Amino acid sequence: MSWHKSDSSAVAGAILRSADRNDFSKSRALRPKAHELIPGGAHTYAKGDDQFPANAPGFIARGKGCHVWDLDGNEFIEYGMGLRAVTLGHAFEPVVEAAYRQMKLGINFSRPAKLEVDLAESMLELIDGADMVKFAKNGSDVTTAAVKLARAYTGRDLVAICGDQPFFSIDDWFIGSTEMNAGIPQAIFEMTLKFRYNDLASLRELFDQHSGKIACVVMEAEAIALPAAGYLNQVKQLCEERGAVLIFDEMITGFRWHLGGAQKFHGVIPHLSTFGKALGNGFAISALAGKRDIMRLGGLGHDQARVFLLSTTHGAETHALAAALETIRLYCEQNVIEFLWRQGERLRTLVNQSIAENRLEGFFELLGRPCNLVFATLDQDRNRSQAFRTLFMQELIRRGVIAPSFVVSFSHNDADIDRTAETVYEAHVIYRKALDEGIGKYLDGRPVKPVNREYN
Ligand SMILES: Cc1ncc(COP(=O)(O)O)c(C=O)c1O
């Protein structure tokens, strides 16, 4: 059976064309209350008002497949769903059923559930080179746990992170290194050092400057830039020569690049790796996987100092484990990854045609792998432009597409992709005019802003 031929998507084109997306009254009424009650009006900065154009729907009421409906009943095709966590689709029946079945059996007991072992086994079959795994709720928690484990294992304090990659954790060791570091003591962020991606010399320099003090190297094997030939292997070799732990953050790449993660895709096995997002199709579940000699420090039955590793009240809620087991099963059974790459490629081809037809080469660019497409927007002087990003998103939203990225899911069928491409074409027509005549005439509200900035 092929799950991606979902009921909602089959009629997508017709519904979207006839939808009346003029009424946002309920969303508009709720917005001030949200900001009064919740700092930022939302629980994730990336979902905040400052990340979307003024005409973006304020609140989502429900989703099905790759479609969402806002509070006023307006329908949209959505991309990058749930910050890339919802890889199969919203309310994806088999996953919801698996979680629900488990919820009726209880979600949290005084002793572990068998599901913890089942999911560990299922996951470790896919992640080459990992001998043990520990589950948690958030990506940040497992990446921070990997850093703590590396520090304990090496007896060192410093952490080297890839400075060209945007995010690893909400915790102080990482956020301290960003623009938005209020509230974090300098002593904490002085322990985090940055190297450049694809620049082995910059990492070697850190190891030389801080000889014997770097506990670990934290990086995504690949984000938007592709690794130069041999680079990842050289990073691993350097880590091993200098006695540091190599940690791959697979939050985005995991279950997207390859079933075995970007590490399998590139054939470079780190000592520890962290997963989240796609692991549970949006259910809160993340994982720290790695070599036994490091991971075991968080366990029983050794005589070294004990590492407090990911022990939380909700860490192994059974319904999230059941959702992850079912998600992994579907990934294997349905060739989900192949589908993500194929649909991304279909979209890329169509968007590139639109770029050419609207003479937008060098002004609008699609970047990244087909399974993880993002776009860059540049102004008339070919400088990166948040205003043009806002304009593009504004025109998509006006036509029924919410796209902070073009990251596809298993629910984006051909009709959704083709409808999106038509919408992109129309948005590109406006983009071209804005380049020629000035953006002021076309942009309705204030531009979006980067999340990590010092001041509002
Ligand atoms: C690469 C990467 N690592 C870690 C995280 C943190 O994951 P979480 O938001 O689940 O804490 C994110 C979140 O966006 C991410 O993109």
The ligand as a Tripos MOL2 file, in Angstrom:
@<TRIPOS>MOLECULE
LIG
   16    16     1     0     0
SMALL
NO_CHARGES

@<TRIPOS>ATOM
      1 C1         20.8100   20.6060   13.4630 C.3       1 LIG1
      2 C2         19.9730   20.7440   14.7110 C.ar      1 LIG1
      3 N1         20.4580   20.2720   15.8600 N.ar      1 LIG1
      4 C3         19.7440   20.3530   17.0070 C.ar      1 LIG1
      5 C4         18.5010   20.9410   17.0250 C.ar      1 LIG1
      6 C5         17.7400   21.0190   18.3110 C.3       1 LIG1
      7 O1         16.6340   20.1440   18.2860 O.3       1 LIG1
      8 P1         15.3620   20.4230   19.2160 P.3       1 LIG1
      9 O2         14.6750   21.6320   18.6860 O.co2     1 LIG1
     10 O3         14.5370   19.1630   19.0730 O.co2     1 LIG1
     11 O4         15.8480   20.6200   20.6110 O.co2     1 LIG1
     12 C6         17.9670   21.4580   15.8390 C.ar      1 LIG1
     13 C7         16.6540   22.1250   15.8510 C.2       1 LIG1
     14 O5         16.2290   22.7920   14.9620 O.2       1 LIG1
     15 C8         18.7260   21.3530   14.6460 C.ar      1 LIG1
     16 O6         18.2700   21.8450   13.4870 O.3       1 LIG1
@<TRIPOS>BOND
     1     1     2 1
     2     2     3 ar
     3     2    15 ar
     4     3     4 ar
     5     4     5 ar
     6     5     6 1
     7     5    12 ar
     8     6     7 1
     9     7     8 1
    10     8     9 2
    11     8    10 1
    12     8    11 1
    13    12    13 1
    14    12    15 ar
    15    13    14 2
    16    15    16 1
@<TRIPOS>SUBSTRUCTURE
     1 LIG1         1 GROUP 0 **** ****
